[in-house]
Amino acid sequence: MHLSLKSVCLALFACYTAAAAASQPEPQHALTLYDEAPKYSADFQHFDYVNPDAPKGGTLRLSGFGSFDSLNPYISRGTSADNLNLIYDTLTFHSLDEPFTEYGLIAESMEKAEDGTWVRFHLRPEARFQDGEPITAEDVVFTFNTLIEHGAPFYRAYYSNVQEVVADDPQTVTFRFHHGNNRELPLVLGQLPVLPKHYWQGRDFTKGSLDIPVGSGPYQIDNVRAGRSISFKRNPDYWAAELPVQRGFNNFDRVIVDYFRDGSVTLEAFKAGQFDFNQEMAAKNWAIGYNSPALSDGRIIKEEIPNNNTQGMQGFVFNLRKPHFADVRVRKAISLLFDFEWANSKLFHGAYTRTASYFDNSELAAQGEPSAAELELLEPLREQLPPAVFGPAYVPPKTDGSGNLRDQRREAYALLQDAGWKIVDDQLVNAEGEPLSFEFLLVQPEFERVMLPFKRNLASLGINLTLRRVDVSQYINRLRSRDFDMVVSGFGQSNSPGNEQREYWHSSSADNSGSRNLMGLKDPAIDALVEGLVQADTRESLVTHTRALDRALRAQHLMVPNWYTRFYRVAYWDKFAHPKVAPDYDVGLFTWWVDPAKSAAAIPDNEVPVVTTPVSEED
């Protein structure tokens, strides 16, 4: 059979078109880390942990700590107000009852390249900013480039694998990557807040300001009292109110945040009815601080909600930029002199579990000897890693809680001697006669009671610890400029760690002002383990890479490990109702609502004294 050249060409073109169509990824309503099926199907109506019929109305009053001087949370300059996420929508919405799944919000659907080299977001045509302007692909491009160029250093590290972002058309935006080995990146980009290009053009994004910005979220800023309070009002024209991912959320008409400068006063203000909800971080307060007539008669409710999240490391962070902390033996010796068991018994009412891992309370934490799979990752780095990495994962020693640290003190002194230190005239000095003396930078006065016993234990070996308390703005500025010896900080973790690990531990973030690499860690072996974790392509591989990284970090003794609790400790005035099902990985406060019947009786007018002095916390 004879075919014309034209017929052959048409046939080939049809085959090519069909093949191209077959290889084109299908639009998805949700993104998951390993392309597993999401919990909720494309036609879901609402999440299981909300009440879609929750009534709207009432006011939620919260507390803030310190003060603020900026309404821009995306820069390193100034101190931004709390809860500004309420005014901004993101491309996707993070499910609170799945480890890591993103459902479309501003984006109606998403596509991912099979080789992982790009992700595409199709925006909802109805998406609007609060001034009525449509949200377009150009706004997404503007936001991304602005955050990279002018935002906090965190963004450059977090999005470092993005090669370019392109507006394909007004409703479609594509992010192209340097390589396809970062499975988390499409989900991370889905969490991008979208800023209005038309508002920010002509304004200095890098300048902290109290000018009220335009957002796209469920709330608008209503009133600002610089450094003292900020209030939000629910946006009556919120474009996404009836989307499945927003149904049952944002039930309060108003959200008010009043700021306090001292922890004990914050608690008294709560008991006086000056705000409604308090997530308690101090064990002492939780044990005895809420005792009051309102608690006794049920107007204040204390509740412990299970926290199923991976617990990151909280601890006293060494600044490795300081010469006396450069030696791991010195860091380990200092760590040995913190008596957690005594503190937990005498100060914390037995409320805490000692932190051992950077990924505690999860399968991600390293246990015992390294597995064969972990050794495959660690062996190529053996020459660069401490020998301890190849033995049992480090666990802080357990004391008897008596305050007698004889064994730990002996071990610590042996380490210090090995590092070239000795006691002379009750001072620990090095070969040059320089004393081992350092400053602990504090912002919370209540934390001093935790540090004073630690200070005494250090002094028993001739180490001088000075406690320095500063206000919030000074504290933030000194952190950003790395002007500290030691601070207390936490490194939160998700159930699916990824790109944020670069911001925590990678050499590229060590010198970035405002990055989370507070200790100034620069270690090529750690860098390699971080990159391997980011590029893990299965859950099994991610777990193995995370455990290997955990071992390496623990062996470096970068922090004096503190503690964690497996519960959210929340106290609230009995004016609220909340869904019967709580989310697995969050308190879910913005799924709650004000119960009109309860609200009227919760706080009698004649019982609300005025508290004028502010508060902070202990742990």
N, C-alpha and C positions, 0 to 999 in steps of 0.2 A: 504494500500500500504506500503510495507516494504522498508525503505531506509537504506542504509549502513551507518555506522558511518562516513566513509569518505565523503559521499554525504552530510550528515548533517553538518559536519565541514566546507566543502566548501561553503555550502549555508550560514552558519552563517558568514563566513569570507567575503563573497560577500556583505552581508547586512551591516556588520561593515564598510567595505571599502566604500560602497555607502553613509552610514551615515556620515562617516568622511569627505568624499568629499563634501557632502551637507553642513556640518557645517564649512568648510574651507572658510575664507573670500576671496572675489573676489579682485584681484588686481585693484587698482584705479589710474586714471591719476591725481587726485587732492584730497586733504584733506580739509574738511570743519569742522567747530567746532561742529556742531550738526547733522552731516551727511545729511544736506540739499544738494540739487543738486547744483553744482557749476555753475557759470554763463556760462562758456565755456565748450563745450562738448569735448570728447576725440579726435575728429578729427579737432579741431579748428586749424586755420593756423596762427593767430596772435591776439593780444589783440586789442580791439576797439580803444584804445587811442594812437596807434602808426601808423606811415606811413611805411608799409613794404617795400616800394620802395624808402625810403629816401636815398639820395646820401651820400656816405661816403667821408670824406675828411675834411680838415681844422683843426683849433686849437681852443679849448675852454680854455680860460685863466681865472683862478679863484684867489681869495685871501684867505689867511689863517691869523689867528690872533696869535701873539706871536712868537713862534718858535717851533722846535721839535728836538729830539735827539734819536729817535728810529723809526724803521720800523716794530715793533711788536705791533699791537694794542690790543693784547689779554692778556697783563700782566699789573700789577700795577706799574711797575718800569719805570721811564722816561716819556717823553711826545711823543706820537706817531704822525707821520705825518697824514695829512688829506687824505681822499679819498682812503685809502688802501683797502677798500672793492672792488675797481675796479679790483684788481688782484686775488681775491678769488671767486670761485663759491661755492654755497651751495647745499645741497641735493635737495631742492625745491626752487621755485621762488614765491615770494609774489605778488599777484595781486594787482594793484594800484587802481582798481575800484570796489573792493569788501571789505567788512569790515574785513574779515579774511579768505582767501582761499589761499592754497598753491598748486602750480602745479609742476610737476616733472621737475627737471633740471638735476643734476647729477643722480638723481634717475629717472628711466624710469617709474616705478610704485611703489605703496605703498599698504600695507595691514595693517589693524587694527584688533586686536582681538575684538570679540563681547562684551567681558566683560571689555574691555579697559585696559588689563594688558600688552599689548605689541604692538609694531608697527614694521613693516618690510619694508625695502627699497631695491628694486631691482635696481642695478646700471646699467647705460648704458655701454655696452661694449666698445663704442667708446670714452668714457670720458677720457680725457688726461690732465696731468699737462703740464705746459709750456715748460718743457724739453723733452716732448715726452713720458714720462713714463705713463702707464695706472693708472687710479684712481681705487683702489680696496677697498673691504670691510675692509681690514687690515688698510688702511689709515683712514677710518672713525673711527674704534676702537681706533687707535692711537690718532687721533684728540680729541675725546671725553675724553679719559683718561688723555691726556696731559693738557687739559683745566681744568679738575677737580683737578688734582694734582698740576699743576704749573701755571695755568692761574689766572686772577683776581678773587677775592672772589665772584664776581657776578655769575660766572658759577656754583659754588657749591650750591648756593641758587637756581638758576634758574633750575638746573637739579636735584634737591635733591630727586625727586621721582623716578629716574632711579636706578634700582637695579643692572643691568649689561648690557653690550653691547657685542654681540657675532657676529663674522664673520662666517656665516653658510657655505658660499663658497666664492670664489673670487669676486662674483658679488652680494652677498646678505648679508645684515647686519640686525640684530634684536636687538632692545632695549626692555628689560623687565623691568617692573615697580614694585614698592613695593605694589601698589594697583591700582585698575582700576577707581579711582575717580578723575582723572585729565584729562578732555577731551581735554584741550589745549595742553598737553604735546606732542602728536604726531606731531602737527603742529610746535610747538616750536623746536623740534628736526630736523624738515625739514629745519629750518633756520641755521643749523649748517654749518659753513664753513669747508671745507675739506682740511687739511694740508698734504703735502707729507711726509710720514714716512721716505722715503729714504733720504730726504734732512735734516730733523731735527735730525736724529740719529747721535750722536756724537757732536751735538751742544747744547749749554746751552740755553734752551728755556726761562729761567727766566731773562736772561741778555738783557737789551735794547741794540740794535745794529743797525748800519747803513748798515750792509751787506744786499745786495739786495736778498730777499727771492724768492723762486720758488712758484708760484701760479698756478691756473687753469683757471683764469677769462679772460675776454675780453681784458684787458690791462696788460702790463708789465711795471715795473718801468724802465725808460730810463736814468734819470740823477737825482742825489741828490746833493744839496749844503746845507750842514748841517745847520739846523736852518733857512735857507733863502728861499729855493725853492725845489720843487720836481716836476718832469715831468713824465708823463706816455705816452706810445705809444700803439696804438691799435695793438693787437696781430694778425698778418696776418694768422696765423694757428689756430685761436681759434676754438676749436672742436665743440662748441655749436652754432656757428654763425647762422645756418639755422634752429635751433629748433624754434617751434612756440613761446616759452616763451622769446626768445631773438631776434626774427625778429623785425626790426624797432628800436632797441636800439643800443647804442654804435656807433654812427655815426661819431664821431670826430676821426681824425687820431691821434691827440695829446691832452692831457689835462695837463696844466701847472698850478701849484699853487705857487704863490709868497706870502711870509709872510710879514705882517706889524704889528708893535707893538703899534700903536696908531690909534684910530678910525677916527678922523678928517682927518688924512693923507690918510687912506684907501679910503675915499670918494674922496679926491682930485686926488688920483692915478687913480681911476675909471674914473673920468671926463676927465682926461688926456689921457685916452685910454690905460692905462697900464694893465688892465684886462677887460673882456668882460661882465661879469654877476655879479650882486650883489643882494643878498636878504637882504633887508634893515630891521633892527630891531629897529632903532631909529626913533621915530615919528617926531622929529624936523628935522632930515635930510630929511625924506620923504616929509615934508611940504615945506621946503625952500632950502634944501642943494643941490639939483640937478640942480638948476637954472644955466644955462650955454648956450652959443651959440649952442652947440651940442644938447641940449634938445630942444631949440627953433626951430631949423631947422629939427628936427626929426631924427637925427642920434643916439640919445639916446632915448630909449622908456621906459616909466614908466608904469607898469601894475599891477593892483590888481587882483589876482586870488583867487576865493573863496576857503576857507579852511573849508572843511566839517568834519575835524577830531574832535574828542573829545579834548577839551582843558584842559590839566592838570593844576595843580597849580604852578604858579610862585609866589615867595614871599621871604620875608626876613626870613631866617630859624633860629630859636632859637636852640642853642646847649644845650640840656637838661642835659648834663653832668656837666654844670656849675651850682653851687648851687643857684645862684640868679634867674635862669630860671626854677627851679624845681617846683615852684608854678604856677598853671594854672592862678590864679588871676593876677599875675605879668605879665604873657605873654599876657593876654587879655588886661590889662591896657596899655601896651606898644603898642599893635596893634591899640587901639583906637586913638592914637596920630598921626597916619599916615593919612594925609588928601588927599585922592585920588582925590576928585573932584577938589580941588585947583590945584594939580599937573597936572591933565588931561587938565584943562583949560589953565594954565599958561605955562606949559612945553611941553605938548604933543599935542597941537593943537586939542584937543577933539577927538583924534584918537582911544581911548581905551574904553573898557568895564571893569568894576571892576570884578575881579575874586571873586566868592563866594564859589564855589564848587571845589573839587578835580577832578571833572569830568564835568566841564562846557561845554556848547554848545552841550549837548547830553541828551538823555533820561535817562542816568545813574545818573544824578545829583539828589540828594535828594531835595524835595520841600515840604514846609509846614510841617504839622504834619505827623508822621510816619504812613504808611498804616498798615492794619491788617497783611499783609504778612511780612512787615518789623518787626512789633512787635513780630511776632513768632520767629524771629531770635534774637531780642534784649532782650526780657523779661528774658530768662534764664541767661543773663549776667547783669541784672539790678544792682546787688550789686557791680559789678566791673566797671560800667560805670558812668560817670557824669550824674546827673539828667537832665541836659540840652539836652541830647541825646533824651529824650522821649517827648520833646516839639518841637516847630517849628525848622527846620534846621537853624543853625546860618547863618546870612547874615550880613556883615559889615555895620555899620551905614552909612547913606548918609549925607554929609554936604551940605551947600549951596554954597561952592566953594569960599567963601570970605576969607578964611584963619582964621576965627574966630571959634575956637574949644571949646567954653565955655561949652557946654553940654557934649561933649566927655571928656574934661579935668576934669569936675566935677565927671563923672562916673568913670574915670580912677583913680582919687585920692581916691574915696571911696573904690575901689577894693584894692588899695595898702594899705590903712589904715587897711582894714579887714585882709590883709596878714601880718600885723605887721610893716609896713613902715610909716615913718612920715618925714615931712620937718623940718630940723634943720639947721639954718644959710644958707638958700638957697640950701641945699643939702638934697636929699632923703636918709634917713638912716634907717637901721633895729634896732632891740632891742640891738644889740651889737655895734651899732654906725658905722657899715660898710656902705659906700655909695653904691647906685645902679649905678654902672659905668660899661660900657662894650665897646668892640671894634667891629667895623664893618670892616670885611676884604674885600677889593676891588681889582679887577684886571683891571677894566676899568675906566680910569680917567673921562670919560663923565658921569658916574653914580653919581659922587659927587654932581652934581647939583640937583639930585633927593633926595640925602640924607641930604643935608644941611637944607632944611626946616623941615624935620623930626627931625633932631638934635635940631633945635630951639624949636620945639614943646615939645620934651622930656625935654629940659632944663627948660621950664616953670614950670615943676613939680620937678625940682631939680635932674633930671636924666642926667648923663653925658655920651654922646656917642662920642667916638673917631673914626675917619675914618683912616684906615690904608691901603694904596695902596702898593702892591708888584708886582713883575713881574710874568709871567705865571708859570714858574717852581716852584718858592716859593709858589705861590698860590696852585698849585696842591699838593705839598708836605704837606702843612699845612692842606688842606682838608683831605688828606689820613691819616694824624696823628691826626685828629680831634682837631688841635691846632687853634681854633677860638671860638669866642663868637657868632657872627652872620655873615651870608653871604647871598647873594642873589642867589637863585637857582630855577630851574624848575623841575617838576616831570611830564614828558610827559606821556600821556595816549593814548591807542588805543580805538577803538570802541568795543573791546572785551578784557577787562582787565583780567589778569590771573596770571601766575607765577611771573611776575615782581613785583607784589604787595608784595611778601615776601621780595624782595630786598629793597623795599621802607620802609616798616612799621614793619616788623616782628622782634621779639626779636632776632631771630637767626642771623640777619644781623647787629645788632646794634654795635657789637664789631669787626666786620670784617673791617680791614683797606681797604679803597677803595670802600666799599659798598655804595649804594645810601641812606642808612639810616643815613643821615647826622645829623639829630637831636638826634640820639641815643635813639630812642623810644623803650621802653621795657614795653609792656602792654599786659597781658594775654587775656584781652577781645578783643583787636585789633587783636592779634594773631588768636583767634578763628574765628573772622569775616573774616580775610584774608583766612584762610584755607577753610572756607565755600564757599567763592567766587571761589577759585581755583577748588573746587570740584563740582561746580554748573553743573547740567546735562541738563539744558534747557536754552534757551535765557531768558525766563521769570524769571527763578530762578537766572540767572546771574545778571539781572537788579535789582532784589530785594536785593540780597546780596551786590551789589555795592552801592546801595543807603543807605543801613544800615551801611556799612563801611564809606561812605562819612559823614554820620551824626556823627559817633563816632570821626572821624578825625577832623571835624570842631569844635566839642565841646572841643577838647583838645588845641586849639589855638597854634598849633605847628609852625605856620608861620604867618607873617603879609601879608595878601593877596595882590597881586599886580594887574595885568591887563592882558588882552589879546585882540587880534584883530581877526576878522573872515576872514581875507584875508592874503594871502602871498603877501608881497610887494616886487616886483622884478623890477630891472632896468637893461637894457642891451643895448649894442651897436647894431644897426640895421644891423647885419650881419647874423642873424639866421632866420630860418623858423621853425615852429612847427606844429604838427598835428592839424586838425580842432577840434578834440575832445580831451579835457584835461582829465586826470585821476581824479577821484573824491577825492582821498585821498593823493595827492602828487603834487608837481610842475611839475614833469615829465621831468626834465632838460635833462636827457639822452635819451629822445625820440626826442629831437630837432636835427637840423642839420645846418651846415653852408651853406648858399645860396651863391654860387659863385658870382653871379651878385651883390648882396648886399655887400658882403665882400670887394670887390675891392673899393667900394666908401665910406665905413663906416668911416674910419679914415684916412684922408689925411696925408701923411708922414710929411708934414711940420707943422702939428698941434699937434704933440705928444711930449710935453716937458718931461723931465726926472724928476720924483719925487723920491727923495731918502729917505725922512723921513717916517717911518711907521705910522698905525691907529687902533682903537677899536670901541666900540659903547656905547650907553647910556642905553638901556633898553632891 
